[in-house]
């Protein structure tokens, strides 16, 4: 999910202009719409309604680079954005793959009131061959209106959606392009009254951890802060919770991230009221450059496959593996370049780690893409 900004309240008003998001929502209705000059139609389109390794596909395209499919049109996303909201941006997410590595985007266009728009957001991205995993590609942004003007009614309409066409990118082998799931996230602002005044939110790098701090001027009927993190500023996940104090005076809070991403980490607060309403803080970013003396490879790594650590001096190293909340879920020691992996919980995706020497100094850190 893209960046969300909780704008500062006016000093003399109790209302704020609140940036919010709806979604991601998956499509419920699909259709094949002819595209002039296309080679193939889409089949099993309803399989794109959820991420479950059941796929919409189109078969083998003519063996000419650039041959393309009809439109797969996804609609009925079941949005319920409040009337009077100001739409600020739309993000389309497509979970796709091609086991033969022969397919790429052809066209990605928004659909308004059942009409396919003119704005093109495809950049010819490949449907990658990632074994048994799919790649989620995003199009648009929290400020991209796709060349249209929007009302909440336009977004809530069952005929709002996206049209997708794929093409052959590589000749000489079968195209096996497929789509597992199509989702849309909509960003909008509303004028509302908040039971909490957030005056500051910051992220500070302290050695190998990130310290998150925030301050409120007043709180009432609040439930909790969920601390969320993202590696790309797009998809955020909660990895910690702090309970609200509901004080009418200033309150300061803090939370530590002991396993930040290597590179840029994006942080925000998901602020929950007791009535179930959700708002978000502004986003804070941190650049974390891990010590890369001792790192693990290969990445992507197939679980139960051979794993290695860069250890030219054959030092005694201890490797800690972390879950999303920064807790150690396993550790293993080695005095060579071979890593004998411990039994790990069922895991698929990003696995973070840190490498310690005999003096318990961090000599390496990073993440493995596990499949």
SULFENFEN-V598930 format. One record per pair of residues at least 24 apart in sequence whose ideal C-beta (glycine too) atoms are under 10 Angstrom apart, sorted by the first residue. I is the first residue (numbers start at 1). J is the second residue. If there is no record, write none. Layout:
I/J ; I/J
This chain:
1/91 ; 1/93 ; 1/138 ; 1/142 ; 1/185 ; 1/187 ; 1/228 ; 1/230 ; 1/232 ; 1/233 ; 1/234 ; 1/235 ; 1/236 ; 1/237 ; 1/268 ; 1/280 ; 2/89 ; 2/90 ; 2/91 ; 2/138 ; 2/140 ; 2/141 ; 2/142 ; 2/143 ; 2/144 ; 2/185 ; 2/187 ; 2/230 ; 2/232 ; 2/233 ; 2/234 ; 2/235 ; 2/236 ; 2/266 ; 2/283 ; 3/89 ; 3/141 ; 3/142 ; 3/143 ; 3/187 ; 3/230 ; 3/233 ; 3/234 ; 3/236 ; 3/266 ; 3/268 ; 3/280 ; 3/282 ; 3/283 ; 3/285 ; 4/142 ; 4/187 ; 4/228 ; 4/236 ; 4/268 ; 4/270 ; 4/279 ; 4/280 ; 4/281 ; 4/282 ; 4/283 ; 5/88 ; 5/142 ; 5/187 ; 5/189 ; 5/268 ; 5/280 ; 5/281 ; 5/282 ; 5/283 ; 6/194 ; 6/196 ; 6/198 ; 6/201 ; 6/268 ; 6/269 ; 6/271 ; 6/279 ; 6/280 ; 6/281 ; 6/282 ; 6/283 ; 7/189 ; 7/282 ; 8/197 ; 8/198 ; 8/199 ; 8/282 ; 9/193 ; 9/194 ; 9/196 ; 9/197 ; 9/198 ; 9/199 ; 9/217 ; 13/191 ; 13/193 ; 14/192 ; 14/193 ; 14/194 ; 14/195 ; 14/197 ; 15/190 ; 15/191 ; 15/192 ; 15/193 ; 15/194 ; 16/189 ; 16/190 ; 16/191 ; 16/192 ; 16/193 ; 16/194 ; 16/196 ; 16/197 ; 16/198 ; 16/279 ; 17/86 ; 17/189 ; 17/190 ; 17/191 ; 17/192 ; 18/85 ; 18/188 ; 18/189 ; 18/190 ; 18/191 ; 18/192 ; 18/193 ; 18/194 ; 18/279 ; 18/280 ; 19/86 ; 19/88 ; 19/89 ; 19/142 ; 19/187 ; 19/188 ; 19/189 ; 19/190 ; 19/279 ; 19/280 ; 19/282 ; 20/81 ; 20/82 ; 20/85 ; 20/88 ; 20/186 ; 20/187 ; 20/188 ; 20/189 ; 20/190 ; 20/192 ; 20/278 ; 20/279 ; 20/280 ; 21/81 ; 21/88 ; 21/89 ; 21/91 ; 21/142 ; 21/185 ; 21/186 ; 21/187 ; 21/188 ; 21/278 ; 21/280 ; 22/77 ; 22/78 ; 22/79 ; 22/80 ; 22/81 ; 22/82 ; 22/85 ; 22/87 ; 22/152 ; 22/155 ; 22/156 ; 22/184 ; 22/185 ; 22/186 ; 22/187 ; 22/188 ; 23/77 ; 23/78 ; 23/79 ; 23/81 ; 23/90 ; 23/91 ; 23/93 ; 23/155 ; 23/183 ; 23/184 ; 23/185 ; 23/186 ; 23/187 ; 24/77 ; 24/91 ; 24/92 ; 24/93 ; 24/136 ; 24/138 ; 24/181 ; 24/182 ; 24/183 ; 24/184 ; 24/185 ; 24/186 ; 24/235 ; 25/76 ; 25/77 ; 25/78 ; 25/79 ; 25/80 ; 25/155 ; 25/182 ; 25/183 ; 25/184 ; 25/185 ; 25/186 ; 26/50 ; 26/51 ; 26/74 ; 26/76 ; 26/77 ; 26/78 ; 26/93 ; 26/95 ; 26/181 ; 26/182 ; 26/183 ; 26/184 ; 27/72 ; 27/73 ; 27/74 ; 27/75 ; 27/76 ; 27/77 ; 27/78 ; 27/161 ; 27/162 ; 27/181 ; 27/182 ; 27/183 ; 27/184 ; 28/74 ; 28/75 ; 28/76 ; 28/77 ; 28/78 ; 28/158 ; 28/161 ; 29/73 ; 29/74 ; 29/75 ; 29/76 ; 29/77 ; 29/158 ; 29/159 ; 29/161 ; 30/56 ; 30/72 ; 30/73 ; 30/74 ; 30/75 ; 30/76 ; 30/161 ; 30/179 ; 30/182 ; 31/70 ; 31/71 ; 31/72 ; 31/73 ; 31/74 ; 31/75 ; 31/161 ; 31/163 ; 32/56 ; 32/58 ; 32/69 ; 32/70 ; 32/71 ; 32/72 ; 32/73 ; 33/70 ; 33/71 ; 33/72 ; 33/73 ; 33/111 ; 33/116 ; 33/163 ; 33/165 ; 34/70 ; 34/71 ; 35/68 ; 35/69 ; 35/70 ; 35/71 ; 35/106 ; 35/107 ; 35/116 ; 35/163 ; 35/165 ; 36/70 ; 37/67 ; 37/68 ; 38/62 ; 38/67 ; 38/68 ; 38/69 ; 38/70 ; 38/71 ; 38/106 ; 38/165 ; 38/166 ; 38/167 ; 39/64 ; 39/67 ; 39/68 ; 39/69 ; 39/70 ; 39/167 ; 39/168 ; 39/175 ; 40/67 ; 40/68 ; 40/69 ; 40/70 ; 40/166 ; 40/168 ; 40/175 ; 40/177 ; 41/69 ; 41/70 ; 41/71 ; 41/72 ; 42/69 ; 42/70 ; 42/71 ; 42/72 ; 42/73 ; 42/164 ; 42/165 ; 42/166 ; 42/179 ; 43/72 ; 44/178 ; 44/179 ; 45/72 ; 45/73 ; 45/74 ; 45/179 ; 45/182 ; 47/178 ; 47/179 ; 47/180 ; 47/181 ; 48/72 ; 48/74 ; 48/94 ; 48/95 ; 48/96 ; 48/164 ; 48/178 ; 48/179 ; 48/180 ; 48/181 ; 48/182 ; 48/183 ; 49/74 ; 49/76 ; 49/180 ; 49/181 ; 49/182 ; 49/183 ; 50/95 ; 50/180 ; 50/181 ; 50/182 ; 50/183 ; 51/93 ; 51/95 ; 51/134 ; 51/136 ; 51/180 ; 51/181 ; 51/182 ; 51/183 ; 52/180 ; 52/181 ; 53/95 ; 53/97 ; 53/132 ; 53/133 ; 53/134 ; 53/178 ; 53/180 ; 53/181 ; 54/178 ; 54/180 ; 54/181 ; 55/95 ; 55/96 ; 55/97 ; 55/134 ; 55/176 ; 55/177 ; 55/178 ; 55/179 ; 55/180 ; 55/181 ; 56/96 ; 56/164 ; 56/177 ; 56/178 ; 56/179 ; 56/180 ; 56/181 ; 56/182 ; 57/98 ; 57/103 ; 57/166 ; 57/175 ; 57/176 ; 57/177 ; 57/178 ; 57/179 ; 58/103 ; 58/165 ; 58/166 ; 58/175 ; 58/176 ; 58/177 ; 58/178 ; 58/179 ; 59/174 ; 59/175 ; 59/176 ; 59/177 ; 60/100 ; 60/102 ; 60/168 ; 60/173 ; 60/174 ; 60/175 ; 60/176 ; 60/177 ; 61/102 ; 61/103 ; 61/166 ; 61/167 ; 61/168 ; 61/169 ; 61/171 ; 61/174 ; 61/175 ; 61/177 ; 62/168 ; 62/171 ; 62/175 ; 63/102 ; 63/168 ; 63/170 ; 63/171 ; 63/172 ; 63/173 ; 63/174 ; 63/175 ; 64/167 ; 64/168 ; 64/171 ; 65/102 ; 65/104 ; 65/167 ; 65/168 ; 65/169 ; 65/170 ; 65/171 ; 66/104 ; 66/106 ; 66/124 ; 66/167 ; 66/168 ; 66/169 ; 66/171 ; 67/106 ; 67/166 ; 67/167 ; 67/168 ; 67/171 ; 67/175 ; 68/103 ; 68/104 ; 68/105 ; 68/106 ; 68/107 ; 68/165 ; 68/166 ; 68/167 ; 68/168 ; 69/103 ; 69/106 ; 69/107 ; 69/164 ; 69/165 ; 69/166 ; 69/167 ; 69/168 ; 69/175 ; 69/177 ; 70/163 ; 70/164 ; 70/165 ; 70/166 ; 71/106 ; 71/107 ; 71/109 ; 71/111 ; 71/116 ; 71/162 ; 71/163 ; 71/164 ; 71/165 ; 71/166 ; 72/162 ; 72/163 ; 72/164 ; 72/165 ; 72/166 ; 72/179 ; 72/182 ; 73/109 ; 73/111 ; 73/114 ; 73/116 ; 73/159 ; 73/161 ; 73/162 ; 73/163 ; 73/164 ; 73/165 ; 73/182 ; 74/111 ; 74/161 ; 74/162 ; 74/163 ; 74/164 ; 74/179 ; 74/181 ; 74/182 ; 74/183 ; 74/184 ; 75/111 ; 75/114 ; 75/157 ; 75/158 ; 75/159 ; 75/160 ; 75/161 ; 75/162 ; 75/163 ; 75/182 ; 75/184 ; 76/157 ; 76/158 ; 76/159 ; 76/160 ; 76/161 ; 77/155 ; 77/156 ; 77/157 ; 77/158 ; 77/160 ; 77/161 ; 77/162 ; 77/182 ; 77/183 ; 77/184 ; 77/185 ; 77/186 ; 78/156 ; 78/158 ; 79/152 ; 79/154 ; 79/155 ; 79/156 ; 79/157 ; 79/158 ; 79/160 ; 79/184 ; 79/185 ; 79/186 ; 79/188 ; 80/152 ; 80/155 ; 80/156 ; 81/150 ; 81/151 ; 81/152 ; 81/153 ; 81/154 ; 81/155 ; 81/156 ; 81/186 ; 81/188 ; 81/190 ; 82/152 ; 82/156 ; 82/188 ; 82/190 ; 82/192 ; 83/151 ; 83/152 ; 83/153 ; 83/156 ; 83/190 ; 84/151 ; 84/152 ; 84/188 ; 84/190 ; 84/191 ; 85/150 ; 85/151 ; 85/152 ; 85/155 ; 85/186 ; 85/187 ; 85/188 ; 85/189 ; 85/190 ; 85/191 ; 86/150 ; 86/151 ; 86/152 ; 86/187 ; 86/188 ; 86/189 ; 86/190 ; 86/191 ; 87/145 ; 87/148 ; 87/149 ; 87/150 ; 87/151 ; 87/152 ; 87/154 ; 87/155 ; 87/186 ; 87/187 ; 87/188 ; 87/189 ; 88/141 ; 88/142 ; 88/143 ; 88/144 ; 88/145 ; 88/150 ; 88/186 ; 88/187 ; 88/188 ; 88/189 ; 89/140 ; 89/141 ; 89/142 ; 89/143 ; 89/144 ; 89/145 ; 89/146 ; 89/150 ; 89/185 ; 89/186 ; 89/187 ; 89/188 ; 90/121 ; 90/139 ; 90/140 ; 90/141 ; 90/142 ; 90/143 ; 90/144 ; 90/145 ; 90/146 ; 90/148 ; 90/150 ; 90/155 ; 90/160 ; 90/162 ; 90/184 ; 90/185 ; 90/186 ; 90/187 ; 90/188 ; 91/138 ; 91/139 ; 91/140 ; 91/141 ; 91/142 ; 91/144 ; 91/183 ; 91/184 ; 91/185 ; 91/186 ; 91/187 ; 91/234 ; 92/121 ; 92/137 ; 92/138 ; 92/139 ; 92/140 ; 92/144 ; 92/146 ; 92/161 ; 92/162 ; 92/164 ; 92/182 ; 92/183 ; 92/184 ; 92/185 ; 93/136 ; 93/137 ; 93/138 ; 93/139 ; 93/140 ; 93/162 ; 93/181 ; 93/182 ; 93/183 ; 93/184 ; 93/185 ; 93/234 ; 93/235 ; 94/125 ; 94/127 ; 94/134 ; 94/135 ; 94/136 ; 94/137 ; 94/138 ; 94/139 ; 94/162 ; 94/164 ; 94/166 ; 94/179 ; 94/180 ; 94/181 ; 94/182 ; 94/183 ; 95/133 ; 95/134 ; 95/135 ; 95/136 ; 95/137 ; 95/178 ; 95/179 ; 95/180 ; 95/181 ; 95/182 ; 95/183 ; 96/125 ; 96/126 ; 96/127 ; 96/128 ; 96/134 ; 96/135 ; 96/136 ; 96/137 ; 96/164 ; 96/166 ; 96/177 ; 96/178 ; 96/179 ; 96/180 ; 96/181 ; 96/182 ; 97/126 ; 97/127 ; 97/128 ; 97/129 ; 97/130 ; 97/131 ; 97/132 ; 97/133 ; 97/134 ; 97/135 ; 97/176 ; 97/177 ; 97/178 ; 97/179 ; 97/180 ; 98/126 ; 98/127 ; 98/128 ; 98/129 ; 98/130 ; 98/134 ; 98/135 ; 98/166 ; 98/169 ; 98/170 ; 98/174 ; 98/175 ; 98/176 ; 98/177 ; 98/178 ; 99/127 ; 99/128 ; 99/129 ; 99/130 ; 99/131 ; 99/132 ; 99/174 ; 99/176 ; 99/177 ; 99/178 ; 100/127 ; 100/129 ; 100/170 ; 100/172 ; 100/173 ; 100/174 ; 100/175 ; 100/176 ; 100/177 ; 101/126 ; 101/127 ; 101/128 ; 101/129 ; 101/130 ; 101/169 ; 101/170 ; 101/173 ; 101/175 ; 101/176 ; 101/177 ; 102/126 ; 102/127 ; 102/129 ; 102/167 ; 102/168 ; 102/169 ; 102/170 ; 102/171 ; 102/172 ; 102/173 ; 102/174 ; 102/175 ; 102/176 ; 102/177 ; 103/127 ; 103/128 ; 103/129 ; 103/166 ; 103/167 ; 103/168 ; 103/169 ; 103/170 ; 103/175 ; 103/176 ; 103/177 ; 103/178 ; 104/128 ; 104/166 ; 104/167 ; 104/168 ; 104/169 ; 104/170 ; 104/175 ; 104/177 ; 105/137 ; 105/139 ; 105/164 ; 105/165 ; 105/166 ; 105/167 ; 105/169 ; 105/177 ; 106/164 ; 106/165 ; 106/166 ; 106/167 ; 106/168 ; 106/169 ; 107/163 ; 107/164 ; 107/165 ; 107/166 ; 107/167 ; 108/137 ; 108/139 ; 108/140 ; 108/146 ; 108/162 ; 108/163 ; 108/164 ; 108/165 ; 108/166 ; 109/139 ; 109/146 ; 109/147 ; 109/161 ; 109/162 ; 109/163 ; 109/164 ; 109/165 ; 110/139 ; 110/140 ; 110/144 ; 110/145 ; 110/146 ; 110/147 ; 110/148 ; 110/150 ; 110/160 ; 110/161 ; 110/162 ; 110/163 ; 110/184 ; 111/146 ; 111/157 ; 111/159 ; 111/160 ; 111/161 ; 111/162 ; 111/163 ; 112/146 ; 112/147 ; 112/148 ; 112/149 ; 112/150 ; 112/154 ; 112/155 ; 112/157 ; 112/159 ; 112/160 ; 112/161 ; 113/148 ; 113/153 ; 113/154 ; 113/157 ; 113/159 ; 113/160 ; 114/157 ; 114/158 ; 114/159 ; 114/160 ; 114/161 ; 115/148 ; 115/159 ; 115/163 ; 116/161 ; 116/162 ; 116/163 ; 117/146 ; 117/147 ; 117/148 ; 117/162 ; 117/163 ; 118/146 ; 118/147 ; 118/148 ; 119/144 ; 119/145 ; 119/146 ; 119/147 ; 119/148 ; 120/146 ; 120/147 ; 121/146 ; 121/147 ; 121/162 ; 122/164 ; 122/165 ; 122/166 ; 122/167 ; 124/167 ; 124/169 ; 125/169 ; 126/169 ; 126/170 ; 126/177 ; 127/166 ; 127/167 ; 127/169 ; 127/175 ; 127/176 ; 127/177 ; 127/178 ; 127/179 ; 129/176 ; 130/300 ; 130/369 ; 130/371 ; 131/300 ; 131/302 ; 131/371 ; 132/302 ; 132/348 ; 132/371 ; 133/180 ; 133/300 ; 133/348 ; 133/349 ; 133/369 ; 133/370 ; 133/371 ; 134/178 ; 134/179 ; 134/180 ; 134/181 ; 135/180 ; 136/180 ; 136/181 ; 136/183 ; 136/234 ; 136/235 ; 138/183 ; 138/185 ; 138/232 ; 138/234 ; 138/235 ; 139/164 ; 139/184 ; 140/184 ; 140/185 ; 140/186 ; 140/187 ; 141/187 ; 141/233 ; 141/234 ; 142/185 ; 142/186 ; 142/187 ; 142/188 ; 142/233 ; 142/234 ; 143/187 ; 144/187 ; 145/187 ; 150/186 ; 150/188 ; 152/186 ; 152/188 ; 152/190 ; 155/184 ; 155/186 ; 155/188 ; 156/186 ; 160/184 ; 160/186 ; 185/234 ; 185/235 ; 192/277 ; 192/279 ; 194/218 ; 194/219 ; 194/220 ; 194/222 ; 194/271 ; 194/273 ; 194/277 ; 194/279 ; 195/219 ; 195/220 ; 195/221 ; 195/222 ; 195/244 ; 195/246 ; 195/271 ; 195/273 ; 195/274 ; 195/275 ; 195/277 ; 195/279 ; 196/220 ; 196/221 ; 196/222 ; 196/225 ; 196/244 ; 196/246 ; 196/251 ; 196/271 ; 196/273 ; 196/279 ; 197/250 ; 198/225 ; 198/269 ; 198/271 ; 198/279 ; 198/281 ; 198/282 ; 199/250 ; 199/251 ; 199/252 ; 200/250 ; 200/252 ; 200/281 ; 200/282 ; 201/225 ; 201/253 ; 201/267 ; 201/268 ; 201/269 ; 201/281 ; 201/282 ; 201/283 ; 201/284 ; 202/267 ; 202/282 ; 202/284 ; 202/286 ; 203/229 ; 203/257 ; 203/260 ; 203/265 ; 203/266 ; 203/267 ; 203/268 ; 203/283 ; 203/284 ; 203/285 ; 203/286 ; 204/254 ; 204/284 ; 204/286 ; 205/257 ; 205/260 ; 205/265 ; 205/286 ; 205/287 ; 205/288 ; 205/289 ; 206/256 ; 207/362 ; 208/258 ; 208/259 ; 208/260 ; 208/288 ; 208/290 ; 208/291 ; 208/354 ; 208/362 ; 208/365 ; 209/256 ; 209/257 ; 209/258 ; 209/259 ; 209/260 ; 209/288 ; 209/326 ; 210/255 ; 210/256 ; 210/257 ; 210/258 ; 210/259 ; 210/260 ; 210/261 ; 210/265 ; 210/267 ; 210/284 ; 210/286 ; 210/288 ; 210/326 ; 211/254 ; 211/255 ; 211/256 ; 211/257 ; 211/286 ; 212/240 ; 212/242 ; 212/253 ; 212/254 ; 212/255 ; 212/256 ; 212/257 ; 212/267 ; 212/268 ; 212/269 ; 212/284 ; 212/286 ; 213/252 ; 213/253 ; 213/254 ; 213/255 ; 213/284 ; 214/242 ; 214/251 ; 214/252 ; 214/253 ; 214/254 ; 214/255 ; 214/269 ; 214/271 ; 214/281 ; 214/282 ; 214/284 ; 215/250 ; 215/251 ; 215/252 ; 215/253 ; 216/244 ; 216/245 ; 216/246 ; 216/247 ; 216/249 ; 216/250 ; 216/251 ; 216/252 ; 216/253 ; 216/271 ; 217/247 ; 217/248 ; 217/249 ; 217/250 ; 217/251 ; 218/246 ; 218/247 ; 218/248 ; 218/249 ; 218/250 ; 218/251 ; 219/244 ; 219/245 ; 219/246 ; 219/247 ; 219/248 ; 219/249 ; 219/250 ; 219/251 ; 219/271 ; 219/273 ; 220/244 ; 220/246 ; 220/247 ; 220/248 ; 220/273 ; 220/274 ; 221/246 ; 221/273 ; 221/274 ; 221/275 ; 221/277 ; 222/246 ; 222/247 ; 222/271 ; 222/272 ; 222/273 ; 222/274 ; 222/277 ; 223/271 ; 223/272 ; 223/273 ; 223/274 ; 223/275 ; 223/276 ; 223/277 ; 223/278 ; 224/269 ; 224/270 ; 224/271 ; 224/272 ; 224/273 ; 224/274 ; 225/253 ; 225/255 ; 225/269 ; 225/270 ; 225/271 ; 225/272 ; 225/281 ; 226/268 ; 226/269 ; 226/270 ; 226/271 ; 226/272 ; 226/278 ; 226/280 ; 227/253 ; 227/255 ; 227/256 ; 227/257 ; 227/267 ; 227/268 ; 227/269 ; 227/270 ; 227/281 ; 227/325 ; 228/266 ; 228/267 ; 228/268 ; 228/269 ; 228/270 ; 228/280 ; 228/281 ; 228/283 ; 229/257 ; 229/259 ; 229/260 ; 229/261 ; 229/265 ; 229/266 ; 229/267 ; 229/268 ; 229/286 ; 229/324 ; 229/325 ; 229/326 ; 230/261 ; 230/264 ; 230/265 ; 230/266 ; 230/267 ; 230/268 ; 230/283 ; 230/285 ; 231/260 ; 231/261 ; 231/262 ; 231/263 ; 231/264 ; 231/265 ; 231/266 ; 231/350 ; 231/367 ; 232/261 ; 232/263 ; 232/264 ; 232/265 ; 232/266 ; 233/264 ; 233/265 ; 233/266 ; 233/268 ; 233/283 ; 233/285 ; 234/266 ; 235/266 ; 236/266 ; 236/267 ; 236/268 ; 236/270 ; 236/280 ; 236/283 ; 237/324 ; 238/269 ; 238/270 ; 238/324 ; 238/325 ; 239/267 ; 239/323 ; 239/324 ; 239/325 ; 239/326 ; 239/327 ; 240/324 ; 240/325 ; 240/326 ; 241/270 ; 241/272 ; 241/325 ; 242/269 ; 244/271 ; 244/272 ; 244/273 ; 244/274 ; 246/274 ; 256/326 ; 257/286 ; 257/288 ; 257/325 ; 257/326 ; 258/320 ; 258/322 ; 258/325 ; 258/326 ; 258/327 ; 258/328 ; 258/352 ; 258/354 ; 259/288 ; 259/320 ; 259/321 ; 259/322 ; 259/323 ; 259/324 ; 259/325 ; 259/326 ; 259/327 ; 259/328 ; 259/352 ; 259/353 ; 259/354 ; 259/365 ; 259/367 ; 260/286 ; 260/287 ; 260/288 ; 260/290 ; 260/326 ; 260/352 ; 260/365 ; 261/286 ; 261/288 ; 261/290 ; 261/350 ; 261/352 ; 261/365 ; 261/366 ; 261/367 ; 262/287 ; 262/288 ; 262/289 ; 262/290 ; 262/291 ; 262/292 ; 262/295 ; 262/352 ; 262/365 ; 262/366 ; 262/367 ; 263/287 ; 263/288 ; 263/289 ; 263/290 ; 263/366 ; 263/367 ; 264/288 ; 288/365 ; 289/365 ; 290/352 ; 290/353 ; 290/354 ; 290/355 ; 290/362 ; 290/363 ; 290/364 ; 290/365 ; 290/366 ; 290/367 ; 291/354 ; 291/355 ; 291/361 ; 291/362 ; 291/363 ; 291/364 ; 291/365 ; 291/366 ; 292/355 ; 292/363 ; 292/364 ; 292/365 ; 292/366 ; 293/317 ; 293/355 ; 293/357 ; 293/362 ; 293/363 ; 293/364 ; 293/365 ; 294/319 ; 294/334 ; 294/337 ; 294/354 ; 294/355 ; 294/356 ; 294/357 ; 294/362 ; 294/363 ; 294/364 ; 294/365 ; 294/366 ; 295/353 ; 295/355 ; 295/363 ; 295/364 ; 295/365 ; 295/366 ; 295/367 ; 295/368 ; 296/321 ; 296/339 ; 296/341 ; 296/351 ; 296/353 ; 296/355 ; 296/364 ; 296/365 ; 296/366 ; 296/367 ; 296/368 ; 297/337 ; 297/339 ; 297/366 ; 297/368 ; 298/368 ; 298/369 ; 299/350 ; 299/351 ; 299/366 ; 299/367 ; 299/368 ; 299/369 ; 299/370 ; 300/368 ; 300/369 ; 300/370 ; 300/371 ; 301/341 ; 301/351 ; 301/368 ; 301/369 ; 301/370 ; 301/371 ; 302/370 ; 302/371 ; 303/341 ; 303/344 ; 303/346 ; 303/347 ; 303/348 ; 303/351 ; 303/368 ; 303/370 ; 303/371 ; 304/341 ; 304/344 ; 305/341 ; 305/370 ; 305/371 ; 306/338 ; 306/339 ; 306/340 ; 306/341 ; 307/332 ; 307/334 ; 307/337 ; 307/338 ; 307/339 ; 307/340 ; 307/341 ; 307/368 ; 308/334 ; 308/336 ; 308/337 ; 308/338 ; 308/339 ; 309/334 ; 309/336 ; 309/337 ; 309/338 ; 309/339 ; 309/353 ; 309/355 ; 309/364 ; 310/337 ; 310/355 ; 310/363 ; 310/364 ; 311/335 ; 311/336 ; 311/337 ; 311/338 ; 311/339 ; 311/355 ; 311/363 ; 311/364 ; 312/337 ; 313/357 ; 315/355 ; 315/357 ; 315/358 ; 315/363 ; 316/356 ; 316/357 ; 316/358 ; 317/355 ; 317/356 ; 317/357 ; 317/358 ; 317/363 ; 317/364 ; 318/354 ; 318/355 ; 318/356 ; 318/357 ; 318/358 ; 318/360 ; 319/353 ; 319/354 ; 319/355 ; 319/356 ; 319/364 ; 319/365 ; 320/352 ; 320/353 ; 320/354 ; 320/355 ; 320/356 ; 320/362 ; 320/365 ; 321/345 ; 321/347 ; 321/351 ; 321/352 ; 321/353 ; 321/354 ; 321/368 ; 322/351 ; 322/352 ; 322/353 ; 322/354 ; 322/365 ; 322/367 ; 323/347 ; 323/351 ; 323/352 ; 324/349 ; 324/350 ; 324/352 ; 326/352 ; 328/353 ; 328/354 ; 331/356 ; 333/358 ; 344/370
